Amino acid sequence: MKKSPRWIKSTRQEAQSCDTKMPWERGARRQAMIAQRLEASESTAKITLPPMPEGVFLAASA
């Protein structure tokens, strides 16, 4: 096995320690929050959210 450059090791360590939620990980909760905000707005123009693509699984965590 070839030796990995040092930058790859540090990049992997940084990626593993990252705790930022990606959009596909917070999808259901985020869509619910946006829908609630849109319903509460006083605007006459209503915006609807597009359906989630098929095969995308959302992790709903509180």
N, C-alpha and C positions, 0 to 999 in steps of 0.2 A: 504494500500500500504506500502511495506517495505521501510525503509530508504536506500537510495543509499550511498555506501561508497564515501568518499570525492574524491578519485582518479577518480571515474567515472565522477563526475561533472567536475573536471578540465580537464579530457580527452575530454569530449564533448565540453567544451568551446574552447579548443585548436583546435579541429577538425573544429569547425564552423568558427574560425578565420583564418584557413589555406587558402591561396590564390594560392597555387601551382597547376598548371594545370596537370591533369592526362593525360597519353598518349591517352586515348580514347576521351578526350575532345579537344585535339589539333590535331587530326588525319589528317583531310583533308589538313590543312595548312602545317603540318609537312611533309606529303607525297609529296606535291607540292615542298617544299623546297629541299627535298632529291632528287627528280627527276631532278630538275633544276641543282643541284650540280653534279649529275651523268652525265647529258648531257654536262656540261661544262668541265668535266675532260678529260684529254688527254690519259687516259688509253685505251688500245685496248680491254680489257675485259669489257664488259658492264654488269651491274647488273640490274635486273628488280625487281620491288617491287611486292610482292604478293598482290592479291586482298583482299579487306577488307571482313571479314566474313559476311554472310547474317544476317540481323537483327541488325547490329551495326549501329547506327546513329551517324554521326559526326557533331559536332558543328563547323561550319566554321565562326570564328570571326576574325576580323582584328585588 
